[in-house]
């Protein structure tokens, strides 16, 4: 993208007061599994007869890997592949991420590579394609065709690797997890469009409709989903047989909800998000944290009058989806955007708001000042501002001086510094 001609707003913003900030540590329950223990745990799970008897020597087994920044994703994916090889079978990995990666085979392989999932690291082929095969129809009054990845379909069995987590745009018994990995992930561009075309209002219905059809009409063997704690660490991994997914996944989703982190103050005038990105959330910034929901079918997160987004993570490769729910951003963000990566995702999910570009300011300081100045009915001499690094890592955050007395009374919040001025560089950026 060409560099935008960002107007100089300093004459309007230079006198806008930015308060001092103090650092706090947020404390959440922290059950976790050490990364080095995951391979053995996976082997022990899959060596149970219920799972091990499904994989025979010589079988070609497809293992799904998605586009989210899942903790230990490369470790768990490799462990599943190694276990398949230990059975004398032949594993290969398929990107299962709907329309992500620019809806291209090359783009989806690159997304996996950015997470350390490469042929060399995994010790098995990665077969990336957008080709799909029709396998059946949904069980409803007006049935719809159901397609899955052609290479996975042609395998002798499919193992689902994924994470179970609350979704960012709808609520239901099946949100982000096994059913969605099948319906949208394995469904590629077609599956993503088919599930989304009726809008997020119907997503809680569509995901299991497509997922159950895939279980019935393809060679799904079992899933190996993970759950993460509030610190982006793996805290649970299980194996779920194909025929048990419908019953077991809702229980795992409720458990995942219980581990979700949050910002421990309920509201703010301005929320500063240092970075958004697909590695933090499918929505760039998880609205379960930031309150920036793209639909009315899910609620939660902090109540913020304005949201300032300062950067897009390198791992997101310019996909700044979610930026549209910010109030203001920076020229740096604008120059990081890859619209060719953002637009297919937005068009497929039928929600265009996330790829809109908000007001663009020259630097971080003006972006923050713009958000403060444009707030209504606040104390601008002592504004309530929360600063987070991103929506995934919330242990260490910053609060403006207005929260100092309140923070001392909040359970789970530890004050770890005195209030200090934000440290802007010579370009008035915080980075």
Secondary structure, 3 states (H helix, E strand, C coil): CCCCCCCCCHHHHCCCCCCCEEEEEECCCCCCCCHHHHHHHHHHHHCCHHHHCCCCCCCEEEEEECCCCCCCHHHHHHHHHHHHHHCCCEEEEEECCCCCHHHCHHHHHHHHHHCCCCHHHHCCEECCCCCEEEEEECCCCCCCEEEEEHHHHHCCEEEEEEECECCCCCCCCCCECHHHHHHHHHCHHHHHHHHHCCCHHHHHHHHHHHHHHHHHHCCEEEEEEEEECCCCCEEEECCEEHHHHHHHHHHHHHHHHHCCCCCCCCEEEEEEECCECCCCCCCCCCHHHHCCCCCCCCCCCCEEEEEEECCECHHHCCCCCCHHHCCEEEHHHHHHCCHHHHHHHHHHHCCCHHHCCCEEECCHHHHHHHHHHHCCCCCCCCCCEEEECCCCCCCEEEEEHHHHHHHCCCCCEEECCCCECCCCCCCCCCC
